[in-house]
Amino acid sequence: MAKMSFAKKRVLPEAFREHRRAEFERTIQLTQKAITKLQVQSQTVTLVALSEATRTFDEKGKGLSPNTILRNPKAAELFRQHSRAYQARQQKIRNVKRKRPRVSSEVQAAYRGLRSADLVQMIETLKAQIAELKTQQTQLQTERDGAYRLRDQALQLNARQLGALTKSTTQVQLTGKTHEP
């Protein structure tokens, strides 16, 4: 049988909730003011600079710690929107993620049960096959180049023969003589 809990759910006092709400709003306001100050002064918006700038606007003189800014979702979003360094870092992360090759689950499943010795043997076999294919490719390129040379020679010979034939036909037409075989 499952135990049933009859413990009452703890309810936070209203004063505590009001204090938390006020601190949440204070964090957002200080963050907004500090971002504006940094932008007016043409400074880079970083967590450390933001934390330092909040001290000038805080009545308590404490300012906000970088963790406080990041724990508050709205303040963290303000920071992310205005921080070029954060945006550049995120762009680098996105680029790196794009470059990672995706391996399908079927491929992963096919190799998952193999021992490392088997995988190494497969890699060595593939290396040998690649070397053989490169050799064949080189040989085929050499043969192709030879075929192109022969084609070019045949075209030149045909052009010379056509030129000679055209020349002899032109001479025959000019002289009016025909050659009888």
RABELDA-V392304 format. One record per helix or strand. SS is the DSSP state (H for helix, E for strand). FROM is the first residue (numbers start at 0). TO is the last residue. If there is no record, write none. Layout:
ss->{SS;SS}
from->{FROM;FROM}
to->{TO;TO}
This chain:
ss->{H;H;H;H;H;H;H}
from->{13;46;65;72;83;104;115}
to->{39;56;70;81;98;111;174}
